[in-house]
Amino acid sequence: MSFHEPHEMHSRRLGRNLGVGLTLGAFIIIVFALTVVKIDNGGSMEGFDHTVRPGLVVDENAGGAE
């Protein structure tokens, strides 16, 4: 059993597959990095849990116009 020389089509497919793979890998790394940054800065995040959020309550007594 002998191996044949790879066809030119296979080398082109390999190049395209590597390009798609590297692009997909870069996308995954970007999404992961953004997720990590968002979680690290999560101290100021408030989830939507159907309750009153103190950060959004407007104080009617505060302000300049009376």
Beta strands, then each sheet from edge to edge (+ up, - down):
end
